[in-house]
Amino acid sequence: MRVLLTGHQGFLGTVMAPVLTAAGHEVVGLDAGLFADCVLGPAPADPRGHRVDLRDVTADHLAGVDAVIHLAALSNDPLGSLAPELTYDINHHASVRLARLARDAGVRRFLYASTCSVYGAAGDPDLSNLVAEDAPLRPVTPYAESKVRVEDDLHELADGDFTPVYMRNATAFGYSPRLRADIVLNNLVGHALLSGEVLVLSDGTPWRPLVHAADIARAFSAALTAPREAVHDRAFNIGSETNNVTVAEIAGQVAEAVSGAKVVITGETGADPRSYRVDFSRFRAAIPGFDCEWTVKRGALELAEAYRNFGLTREDFEQRFTRLAVLRAASESGAVDDTLRWRP
């Protein structure tokens, strides 16, 4: 199968591309390249691809493509809140435009990287009930809201020849050759190694569902070739109930993985309204035999080893591997314009 993978030079795409290739697919990348240089360790071997902004995709980029895996986005809540208009322009409008182009080009399957953040403040007060895919969507950030809008619009595009699938990933973690340090586990492990403290700014009580980048890649690969009736126009939570953990529990696991690190919960940002525990059984039912392989503890150990082996520095941790800092630096240097497009 010829697969167009958007965001192939991002944190998830860099892990996913070799998984798809190993499964026998021909992978063609598409990425603006904003984070292509955010490499920790050996440089990854990218598939051939198009260096193009998602907003500038044309029908030619979809020629001969059998399926699209759409990862590309402005990809975290602080960034979305900083520039909500760009978040909606890129994450929502450009994503739906890509899907329309894909459908018109004869692409039959469109896997969309959504997020469990669409549930926002979900469940009952004691969070005893796990949140399943039919739960009310209560996004509390522009990033999550943009994902809800895309899911709604893709639903309207679904027909007998075009199968959109909404992969609601839990919060990602784990080592990728193109690292992100601004996601919770990756950040806490880095801070523990560089400072000796596992620093938690919230009160530690919010629940988070976590999933390793490699498990996300395996899930997308499975959904790509699953029977149409199992996945057509359906939403799936991607992750494992084992990895429904509080932020304080995540911090404790990091302290165990990084010898000598001390958990410090400051509570300075207060309680986070984004708190939810998620049910992941629908995807396991649709894809018999699939289950996530990575636990939070194993991921913390993996990250600590990679950070040590590849010489993570504080400057890189705070600047090169933090999405908001990368884009601010590119803007301040004049490399990108106010719309985050590369200048000529």
Secondary structure by P-SEA (a helix, b strand, c coil): ccccccccccaaaaaaaaaaaaacccccccccccccccccccccccccccccccccccccccccccccccccccccaaaaaacaaaaaacccaaaaaaaaaaaaacccbbbbbccccccccccccccccccccccbbbbccaaaaaaaaaaaaaaaaccccbbbbbbccccccccccccccccaaaaaaaaaaacccccccccccbbbbbbcaaaaaaaaaaaacccccccccbbbbcccccccccaaaaaaaaaaacccbbbbbccccccccccbbbbaaaaaaacccccccccaaaaaaaaaaaaaaaccccccccccccaaaaaaaaaaaccccccccccc
